[in-house]
Amino acid sequence: MKNIFLHSLILENYRNFKNLELKTDNTPVIIIGENGSGKTNILEAISLFYPGRGIRSARLADICKDSEDFCSVKALLQSKIGLAEFSTQIKRSTNRRTTEYNDSKIANNELSKFTSMVWLTPQMEGIFTSSSSDRRKFFDRIVYNFDQKHAELVSKYEYYMSERNKIIVEDIWDNNWLKIIEEKMADVSGHIATNRLKTLEFMQQAIDDLENEFPKADLSIDGTVEQEILNGREDIVSFITEELYKTRNKDKILGRTSFGVHKSDFLVKHKHKNILAKFCSTGEQKAILIAIILAEMNYAIKLTKIAPILLLDEVFVHLDDRRRNYLTEFFISTNLQLWVTATDLKGIEEFGSKSQLIKL
């Protein structure tokens, strides 16, 4: 099994850090500090080496330290293909971000070729009551760990959809170009929906197989395209193309694309109670979310033979002793690099004795 882990992390002008350099190895890391000391900022910086906008989905302008025009994050990372240097730089004045792998520029969505990460933050605890867009993006990030091309497919789909939206609001359409764009959207859509369904099957099996102190969940995708595939439709690309054609006039009025895989929703039920997670208590929602994260990590290792970096922000807060003890024992037994934030070591002393401690 390969392990993805950081050897070093260097921050410059990053949020509250003017300069910070950390040296680590392939063991658990606990970041200890008061609220506002920058614990989550470190996790966010690490998460930028994975497709997307990081654990906060923050605007680029908000990441640079106040009064500074640029910030950077550099990492020496044991990646899927060996030891490599990664860096990402953000320039406030141009609102641009560039990412490099061994001094060569790469697209953000290419990072899944090199890294694998799973994270959990307090903000994610509201995912079940949030928008369908947030839940879909949450699930697509899970898919990145099972299919390294998925991030690129999602990026392509969003580009084609943006192009289609520009065309349909024009007074006179370029029908040939519109047809080409819709065909490309349909082709990419089929792959995205198939990847989601495969990952959903993997994840459900992992949840059912994993016995722990957290509630079981039933997972599903509520989306027209995904449902058509489940129903056995073979001409899925033609079906999507026809639907996009049918909705042109409607979408012209709306100013956006009303049909497609960008409308799908990721639904989670509390299996024992048979109710949607959004109707569960906040404590139950956090427990279900942790169960999903553990299943994602376990099955990613089983399927890809690659252990991801695990980023956990205040994961022990509001957990009872039984679940806290289970998690600490689980973390100690895993052979991967995980980053945990906490204000102190109360209740996790044994875990702390077997981890690297970073005090802010």
C-alpha positions in Angstrom: 0.0 0.0 0.0 1.2 3.5 -0.9 0.9 6.3 1.6 0.3 9.9 0.6 1.9 12.2 3.2 3.7 15.5 3.7 7.4 15.7 4.5 7.3 19.5 4.8 5.0 22.4 4.4 6.0 26.1 4.0 3.5 29.0 4.2 4.2 32.5 3.2 1.7 35.4 3.7 -1.0 32.8 4.2 -3.9 34.1 6.2 -2.5 34.8 9.7 1.0 33.3 9.0 3.8 35.6 7.6 6.1 32.6 7.4 5.6 29.1 8.7 7.6 25.9 8.1 6.7 22.5 9.3 8.6 19.2 9.0 6.5 16.0 9.4 6.7 12.2 8.7 4.2 9.5 8.0 2.5 9.5 11.4 -0.5 11.3 12.9 -0.1 15.1 13.5 -2.0 17.0 16.2 -2.1 20.8 15.9 -2.8 22.3 19.4 -3.8 26.0 19.8 -6.4 28.4 21.0 -9.3 29.4 18.7 -8.0 31.9 16.1 -4.4 30.7 16.3 -4.4 29.3 12.8 -5.0 25.6 13.2 -7.6 25.4 10.5 -5.5 27.6 8.2 -2.8 24.9 8.1 -5.4 22.3 7.2 -6.8 24.5 4.5 -3.3 25.1 3.0 -2.8 21.3 2.8 -6.2 20.9 1.2 -5.2 23.2 -1.7 -3.1 20.3 -3.0 -6.3 18.5 -4.0 -8.9 19.5 -6.7 -11.2 22.3 -5.7 -11.0 25.4 -3.5 -9.9 23.7 -0.3 -11.7 22.8 2.9 -13.3 26.3 3.2 -14.1 26.8 -0.5 -12.7 30.3 0.2 -12.4 33.2 -2.3 -8.8 33.6 -3.4 -8.7 37.2 -2.2 -9.5 36.1 1.4 -6.6 33.7 1.6 -3.7 36.2 1.4 -2.5 37.8 4.6 -4.0 41.3 5.1 -2.1 44.0 3.2 -0.2 41.4 1.2 -0.7 41.0 -2.6 0.4 37.4 -2.8 0.7 34.2 -0.7 2.1 30.8 -1.4 2.1 27.2 -0.1 4.9 24.8 -0.8 5.0 21.2 0.0 7.4 18.2 -0.3 4.9 15.4 -0.7 5.1 11.7 -1.0 2.6 11.4 -3.9 1.0 8.6 -5.8 4.0 8.6 -8.2 6.8 9.3 -5.7 8.4 12.1 -3.9 7.6 15.5 -5.5 7.6 19.2 -4.8 4.3 21.0 -5.1 3.5 24.7 -4.8 0.5 26.9 -5.2 0.6 30.7 -5.4 -2.3 33.2 -5.2 -2.1 36.8 -6.3 -4.7 39.1 -4.9 -4.5 41.9 -7.5 -5.2 39.5 -10.4 -7.4 37.0 -8.4 -5.3 34.2 -10.0 -4.0 31.0 -8.6 -1.2 28.9 -10.1 -0.2 25.4 -9.1 3.1 23.7 -9.9 4.3 20.1 -9.8 8.2 19.9 -9.8 8.3 23.4 -11.2 5.9 22.7 -14.1 2.5 24.3 -14.1 -0.5 22.0 -13.8 -4.3 22.6 -13.7 -6.0 22.4 -10.4 -8.1 19.5 -11.5 -5.0 17.4 -12.3 -4.0 17.2 -8.6 -6.0 14.0 -8.1 -3.4 12.3 -10.3 -0.9 12.9 -7.5 -2.7 13.2 -4.2 -5.6 11.7 -2.3 -7.3 13.4 0.6 -10.3 13.1 2.9 -11.4 15.9 5.2 -13.9 16.8 7.8 -14.6 20.3 9.2 -17.3 21.7 11.5 -18.7 23.6 8.5 -19.4 20.3 6.8 -21.7 19.2 9.7 -24.4 21.2 8.0 -24.1 19.5 4.7 -27.3 17.5 5.1 -29.4 20.7 5.6 -27.5 22.7 3.0 -28.2 23.1 -0.7 -28.2 20.3 -3.2 -25.3 22.0 -4.9 -23.2 21.7 -1.7 -24.1 18.0 -1.2 -23.3 17.2 -4.9 -19.9 18.9 -4.6 -19.3 17.1 -1.4 -20.0 13.7 -3.1 -18.0 14.6 -6.2 -14.9 15.2 -4.0 -15.4 11.7 -2.7 -15.5 10.4 -6.3 -12.1 12.1 -6.9 -10.5 9.5 -4.6 -11.9 6.7 -6.6 -11.4 8.1 -10.2 -8.6 10.5 -10.7 -10.2 11.7 -14.0 -13.5 12.8 -12.4 -12.3 16.2 -11.4 -11.2 16.9 -14.9 -14.6 15.7 -16.2 -16.5 18.0 -13.8 -14.3 20.9 -14.9 -15.0 20.2 -18.6 -18.7 19.9 -17.9 -18.8 23.3 -16.2 -16.9 24.9 -19.1 -19.3 23.4 -21.7 -22.3 24.5 -19.7 -20.9 28.0 -19.3 -20.5 28.1 -23.1 -24.0 26.9 -23.7 -25.4 29.5 -21.3 -23.6 32.2 -23.3 -25.0 31.0 -26.6 -28.7 30.5 -25.6 -29.1 34.1 -24.2 -28.0 35.6 -27.6 -30.8 36.9 -29.9 -29.5 34.7 -32.7 -28.1 31.3 -31.9 -25.1 29.6 -33.7 -27.0 26.3 -34.0 -24.0 24.4 -35.2 -21.8 25.5 -32.3 -24.7 24.9 -29.8 -25.2 21.4 -31.1 -21.5 20.6 -30.7 -21.4 22.0 -27.2 -24.5 20.0 -26.2 -23.0 16.8 -27.6 -19.8 17.4 -25.6 -21.9 18.1 -22.5 -23.9 14.9 -23.0 -20.7 12.8 -23.5 -19.1 14.1 -20.3 -22.3 13.9 -18.4 -22.6 10.2 -19.1 -19.1 9.6 -17.6 -19.8 11.8 -14.6 -23.0 10.0 -13.7 -21.4 6.6 -14.2 -18.5 7.5 -11.9 -21.0 8.7 -9.2 -23.0 5.6 -9.3 -19.9 3.3 -9.1 -18.6 5.3 -6.2 -22.0 5.2 -4.5 -21.9 1.4 -4.7 -18.4 1.3 -3.3 -19.3 3.7 -0.5 -22.5 1.8 0.5 -20.6 -1.5 0.6 -17.9 0.1 2.8 -20.5 1.6 5.2 -22.4 -1.8 5.4 -19.1 -3.7 6.0 -17.5 -1.3 8.6 -18.6 -2.0 12.1 -18.0 1.0 14.4 -19.6 3.2 17.0 -21.3 5.4 14.4 -24.8 5.0 12.7 -25.1 3.3 9.4 -26.2 5.4 6.4 -28.1 4.6 3.2 -26.7 6.6 0.3 -28.5 7.6 -3.0 -28.2 10.0 -5.9 -31.3 11.9 -6.9 -30.7 12.8 -10.5 -32.5 12.2 -13.8 -29.3 11.1 -15.7 -28.2 8.8 -12.9 -31.7 7.3 -12.7 -31.8 6.6 -16.4 -28.5 4.7 -16.2 -29.8 2.7 -13.2 -33.0 1.9 -15.3 -30.7 0.4 -17.9 -30.9 3.0 -20.6 -28.1 2.3 -23.1 -28.3 5.5 -25.3 -27.7 7.8 -22.4 -25.7 10.3 -24.5 -28.4 10.6 -27.0 -31.0 11.0 -24.3 -29.1 13.9 -22.7 -28.5 15.6 -26.0 -32.2 15.4 -26.8 -33.1 16.8 -23.4 -30.7 19.7 -23.8 -32.3 20.4 -27.2 -35.8 20.4 -25.8 -35.0 22.8 -23.0 -33.3 25.5 -25.2 -36.2 27.9 -25.2 -36.9 27.4 -21.5 -33.2 27.9 -20.7 -33.1 31.1 -22.8 -35.7 32.6 -20.5 -34.0 31.3 -17.3 -30.6 32.3 -18.5 -29.1 29.0 -17.4 -29.1 25.3 -18.1 -32.0 23.6 -16.3 -31.3 20.0 -17.1 -28.2 17.9 -16.4 -25.9 16.2 -13.9 -25.3 19.6 -12.2 -28.9 19.3 -10.9 -28.3 15.9 -9.1 -28.5 15.7 -5.3 -26.6 13.4 -2.9 -29.1 12.0 -0.4 -28.2 10.3 2.9 -30.6 8.4 5.3 -30.1 7.3 8.8 -30.4 3.5 8.1 -31.8 2.3 11.4 -34.4 5.2 11.7 -35.1 5.2 7.9 -35.2 9.0 7.8 -33.2 11.5 5.8 -30.1 12.8 7.7 -31.4 16.4 7.4 -34.2 15.4 9.8 -31.8 13.9 12.4 -30.4 15.8 15.4 -27.2 17.8 14.9 -25.4 15.1 17.0 -26.7 12.4 14.8 -25.8 14.3 11.7 -22.2 14.7 12.8 -22.0 11.0 13.7 -23.4 10.0 10.2 -20.9 12.3 8.5 -18.0 10.8 10.4 -19.2 7.3 9.4 -19.2 8.4 5.7 -15.7 9.8 6.0 -14.4 6.7 7.7 -16.0 4.5 5.0 -14.5 6.8 2.2 -11.1 6.4 3.7 -11.3 2.6 4.2 -12.7 1.9 0.8 -10.3 4.2 -1.0 -7.4 2.2 0.6 -9.1 -1.1 -0.3 -9.8 -0.2 -3.9 -6.8 1.9 -4.9 -4.2 0.5 -2.5 -3.4 4.2 -1.6 -3.8 5.7 1.8 -5.0 9.3 1.7 -4.0 12.2 3.9 -6.8 12.7 6.4 -7.6 16.3 7.6 -9.9 16.5 10.7 -10.8 19.9 12.1 -12.1 19.7 15.7 -13.4 16.2 15.1 -13.5 15.3 18.8 -15.8 18.2 19.8 -19.2 17.2 21.1 -18.4 13.5 20.8 -19.3 11.2 23.8 -16.5 9.2 25.4 -17.5 6.0 23.6 -17.1 7.5 20.1 -14.1 9.6 21.1 -12.3 6.5 22.3 -13.2 4.6 19.2 -11.8 7.3 17.0 -8.6 7.6 18.9 -8.0 3.8 18.8 -8.9 3.8 15.1 -6.4 6.6 14.4 -3.6 5.0 16.3 -4.1 1.7 14.4 -4.1 3.3 10.9 -0.9 3.5 9.0 -1.5 6.9 7.4 -0.8 10.6 8.0 -3.7 12.4 9.6 -3.9 15.9 10.7 -6.1 16.7 13.7 -6.8 20.1 15.3 -7.7 20.5 19.0 -7.5 23.2 21.7 -5.9 20.7 24.1 -5.2 17.0 24.6 -7.9 16.5 27.2 -9.5 13.1 26.5 -7.1 12.2 23.8 -3.9 11.9 25.9 -3.0 8.4 24.5 -3.4 9.6 20.9 -1.3 12.6 21.7 1.5 10.5 23.1 1.8 8.6 19.7 1.5 11.7 17.5 3.6 14.6 16.3 2.5 17.7 18.2 2.5 21.1 16.7 1.7 23.9 19.2 0.6 27.3 17.9 
